Amino acid sequence: MGGGVNAQVGIGTTTPNASAVLDLTSTTQGLLPPRMTQAQRSAISSPTTGLMVYQTDGTSGLYFHTGSAWVYIINASGSTLPVANGGTGSTTGSITGTSALTFAAGGTNQDVTITPTGTGNTVLNGDAVVGTASPNASAVLEAASTTKGFLPPRMTQDQRNAIVSPAAGLMVWCTNCGTAGELQVYNGTTWTNLASTFTCGTSTVTFTYNGASVTYGTVTGANSKCWLDRNLGATQVATGSTDHLAYGDLFQWGRGADGHQRINWTNATTGTAVNSTTPTLSTTDTPGNALFITINGGNNDWRSPQNVNLWQGVSGTNNPCPSGYRLPTETEWLAERNNGGTAFWGTGSAQNNATGAFASPLKLPLSGYLNLSNGALNYVGAYGFYWSSTVSGANSVSLIFDISSSSMNTSFRKDGCAVRCLKD
């Protein structure tokens, strides 16, 4: 049984959530996907990416299709939407108010398209069943089939991020997340993976940055965390400590990717900021311009009053990283540098410097920083300055290294430092 619904549909609710194309509301019943044997599942013709079924035999449980293979997700350890069993031809109808849409009795596997009249939401109160005359008593929606599966809404990561006020429990298939897409659910705070084809080190991440679509690789760090393979704004993975194409952009702590951070690099020691500067402090979390904010009196922050609740976690305000990624904490930078406490970047104290930083899986280059006094580039090719999300009084913590040493230090938030993103 196939089905398509245009506009929003609520089952068990007269006010479907605005972020959902289908809102199933019940406190006593769950969602029941099509159930079938492994042989029946394997016999589905040309299963599309994101298709889901419940397998009843063998390794029973919930499965979804990646576009190339079935992937195992989890082990098994009032008025109704009538059954659409029409003949071989199409059967049409309309929904007005809460009246039911009826179909003729007859054959099986007829595709059904429900086109609501008007521009409002379609509301179906009670149990909704498709493909069965005897719905399971525990299901608010039952789609019974041994030849077809349940297909959640499919969309890109940017389209998913554009959903307004997503409801906790909202589920989508993200087509360009991971290697071949991911089944994701919103937990009330962020999107998480129910099942993923993502493998750190081989999977890539595609996202919008500086108004363009970019694709970065991933790499497993010395402390087994998954990182992007380059700094935000870099055009390639570093080939050496002074590879200017790997320097990336330099952010003021807590600001989003609003353009203030952008650098046009010329060579290993020279570059030019894309945008100019301003001494006017911002009174909000979003300055509303692409200017680098320089020092003004004794304030070493670009924002007045200061806000220490920026860049914390994947849902942190102004987080410049792609969805599911964030800035590392001070503790995570320390663990990466110390390789779990055994040795600096895995080779001893002699590598507690720029050599170790580049020899590490992250291949960190010496990108320097933007000076808070005038927005000028300093120490390019000589020092690496990398922000963490950790706050320290009126300042924030950064990883700093040069040819002789590395350490964690507090830095003025108005300085511009490199950003390397970590998978949450």
DAGIVEN-V52344 format. One record per backbone hydrogen bond with DSSP energy under -0.5 kcal/mol. NH is the residue of the N-H (numbers start at 1). CO is the residue of the C=O. If there is no record, write none. Layout:
nh:co
NH:CO
NH:CO
This chain:
nh:co
4:112
6:114
9:21
10:122
11:23
12:10
12:124
20:17
23:9
24:22
25:11
25:23
26:24
30:138
32:141
33:31
36:54
41:37
42:38
43:39
44:41
47:44
50:65
51:48
52:150
53:63
54:34
55:53
55:61
56:36
60:58
61:55
62:74
63:53
64:71
65:51
66:69
71:64
73:62
74:62
76:60
79:125
81:127
82:80
82:101
85:83
96:94
99:96
102:100
110:84
112:2
114:4
114:112
115:113
116:6
116:114
117:95
122:8
123:121
124:10
124:122
125:123
128:140
129:81
130:142
139:136
140:30
141:30
142:128
143:32
144:130
144:142
145:143
150:52
152:50
152:150
155:173
160:156
161:157
162:158
163:160
166:163
169:186
170:167
172:184
173:153
174:172
174:182
175:155
175:173
177:174
181:177
182:174
183:195
184:172
184:182
185:192
186:170
187:185
187:190
192:185
194:183
195:183
197:181
202:199
203:199
205:216
206:176
207:214
209:207
209:212
212:209
214:207
216:205
218:203
219:227
221:219
221:225
224:221
227:219
227:225
228:421
229:217
231:246
232:419
234:231
235:245
236:245
243:240
244:242
246:243
247:244
249:232
250:261
251:249
251:417
253:413
253:415
255:252
258:256
262:259
264:272
265:263
266:270
267:270
272:264
274:262
278:292
281:279
282:302
287:285
292:276
293:291
294:278
294:292
295:372
296:299
299:296
300:298
304:282
310:308
311:317
313:311
316:313
319:316
325:322
326:422
328:420
333:329
334:330
335:331
336:332
337:333
338:334
339:335
339:336
340:335
341:338
342:338
342:339
343:338
345:337
346:343
347:344
351:348
352:349
353:351
354:402
357:353
358:354
359:355
360:356
363:360
364:357
366:241
367:365
368:383
369:378
370:416
371:369
371:376
375:371
378:369
381:366
382:379
383:379
384:401
385:368
386:399
387:418
388:397
389:328
392:395
395:392
396:411
397:390
398:409
399:386
400:398
400:407
401:384
402:405
407:400
409:398
411:396
414:300
415:412
416:370
417:251
417:415
418:385
422:326
423:226
424:324
